[in-house]
Amino acid sequence: MTAKSAYAIGIARARSSWPSVFAAVGLVLLLGTLATAIMLTRQQTKSHLLATYGLRGTSSATFVSTYLASQASREQQTARDFLDSRHVARDDFEVTAKALGSSSAVLLDEHGRVLYSSPSQTTLSDAPLSRGYPSIAAAERGRTSVSIASAPVTGAAVTSIAVAYPAAGGRRVLSADYPASSLALTALVDHTITYPQHKVFLVDAADRVIAASPRVRAGTLAEADPALATAVARGSRGPVAGSETPSTFTTAPVPGTSWKLVVAVPNSRLYASITGWTLLVPWLVFALVTILGILLVALFARSLADRARLTILSATMERTAQTDSLTDLYNRRALTEQLTRATARARRHEEPVSVLMIDLDRFKQTNDSYGHDAGDQVLCTVADCMREVLRADDLYGRWGGDEFLVALPKTDADGARATAARLRDAAARIALAEIGLPDGVSLSVGVATGTHTSPHDLVREADLELYRAKAGRGERRSSPALSER
């Protein structure tokens, strides 16, 4: 081989190697960019998870505040409606206390003197309640207040809601007490976080536990979880030092109160989406081929989107299965399930539960005279009345046709009849003159109450009472047996 030939071959090899060098440099740059993007994405995802985690606590705290504000507003409105006369009758006060669902209540005049208490306690007559009960003291200054304290009447630990309202004899204060850990507060705490492993505490200013998920017997946060209590005392968010399982906590104040919501979740659950195999897959893809990595990331994103769509579809189907499509209330299936739980709870706690079976009078005449659209309007209007009149803990829905069913937990026969009367009054105030109901909607109500009574027997007894009420008023109705089809 001549020198000229060797030189030409060297030049050809050099020229053929340049594209490989450029490809290698491009690949290194691409892989470096991808590696940097993976690390930055992981950090951003971690920050997003933390932000979402904190937002869940804040949202739940807002729900707790909204529930307490709603309860206080209902308490104040009820007091204005029934306790605003110059001389309030004890019977009116007792009925109001029962209607609010409170365990005990106190009514004070403009000078802070006790007018009535429920249960009645004569020793409270001249007692300066505002000194020992901050919520009452705040209400006397015209500010609605919520606190955890010992009830002035019974001495039990309660959530005390005190409101001031104008009356004929001057401004008065109504303080109603509810169980410190109510069903509504417990439900709100239970739904704060969806991770299988979690700790959620609703505590007051003294770190006393109001509600918790999972349930605890401890009275304070320090007793329930010392490591978490220490972490909360040092800050509002961060790791739980000394915890058996590495965890992260966040706190959220409950607006309008001195309470706060404390949430703690194991890091393995909180960062599950960026650890384990989900962390290894991007690096394996990075080591194999860039294009394959892009495809896998796109496939993973699509998988998450499909999962989200399936979750939404599942939730929608579940809600549809339990909701009456016309009135947006519980349907018969859901009512049966809820009533079964309510009666089981009543048996365990030796508490009464009442059932109202409601039938719309002259409903067939409205349908025949004005069409089914008018009948649908009547049904929806009655459903709105039920939402306005009934308590948050009450269970109600459309039983079938023009029949509605209401389950009233912790309510005796007198309370049930009072609720039925309020429903009839509210329906009677409806103005539907355009469909032949200028005096509102007339309702017939059957009432049944029991403690150890089965759901079937309660519904049957309420249905029989409704049948008697319809017969007494000269209304035609199908037999009770047919109404339970």
Secondary structure by P-SEA (a helix, b strand, c coil): ccaaaaaaaaaaaaaaaaaaaaaaaaaaaaaaaaaaaaaaaaaaaaaaaaaaaaaaaaaaaaaaaaaaaaaaaaaaaaaaaccccccccaaaaaaaaaaacccccccccccccccccccccccccccccccccaaaaaaaacbbbbbbccccccccccbbbbbbbbccccbbbbbbbcccccaaaaaaaaaccccccbbbbbcccccccccccccccccccccccaaaaaaaaaccccccccccccbbbbbbbcccccbbbbbbbbccccccccccaaaaaaaaaaaccaaaaaaaaaaaaaaaaaaaaaaaaaaaaaaaaccccccccccaaaaaaaaaaaaaaaaaacbbbbbbbbbbcaaaaaaaaccaaaaaaaaaaaaaaaaaccccccccccccccbbbbbbccccaaaaaaaaaaaaaaaaacccccccccccbbbbbbbbbbccccaaaaaaaaaaaaaaaaaaacccccccccccc
